[in-house]
Structure formats: C-alpha cells, structure tokens
C-alpha cells in the first residue's frame, strides 16, 4: 500500500521523463479513497499512511 500511495503522491515528476501520462486529479482522488478501504483478512483496515 505504501508503494501505491507513493506512486500517487510522488510519482508524477519521475513519470514525466518516461512519457507517462499523469492521472487526472479526480481519478487519483477516487483511487486513493478506495485504497483507504483495503482491509486484512479479518476486515480490519490496514495501518498505513500517506507519505
């Protein structure tokens, strides 16, 4: 989860040199919201935080 979070929060700048297209803000916000819902096998939300 931390890797995915980093990708959304910090990945825009490194991606520009590789011709990646930046995700629109609305898409990033929706994905981040869904990431906060990820839980372990017992249904407990994962303990992680944005960088």
N, C-alpha and C positions, 0 to 999 in steps of 0.2 A: 504494500500500500504506500509505503514511503517513496518508493521509486515512481509509482504512478503520480503521486502528489507532486514530486519534484518535477516530473515531466510537464505537468500542467502549470505549475507556478514558476519554473525557471527554464523551461525548455524552448521558449520562443527564440531567444537570442542564438543559441547554438544551432538551432534548426535552420536559420536563415542562410547560413553558409552551405547547407546541403540541399538547397532548393525545396525544403519542406514548406507547405502552406500552413499558416497559423490557423488554428481552430477559432471560429467566431466566439466572442465573449459569451453569448447565450448557450452555445454548445458546451463550452468549458464549465459554465456555472451548473448546467444540468448534470454533467458527468461528475463534478465534484460533489454535488448533492447526493447522487447515487452512491458515491464512494463512502459517504458517511453512514450509509445503511448496511455496509458489509459487516456480517457477524460471524462468530465462530460456530462450531457445530452445536453448541448449546443455546444459540440465539443471542449471546452476549456481544454487543458491539465491540469491534476491535479497538484496542487502545493505540492510537497513532495520532499524530497532529501535523498540520501543515508546517512546512519548513519556514 
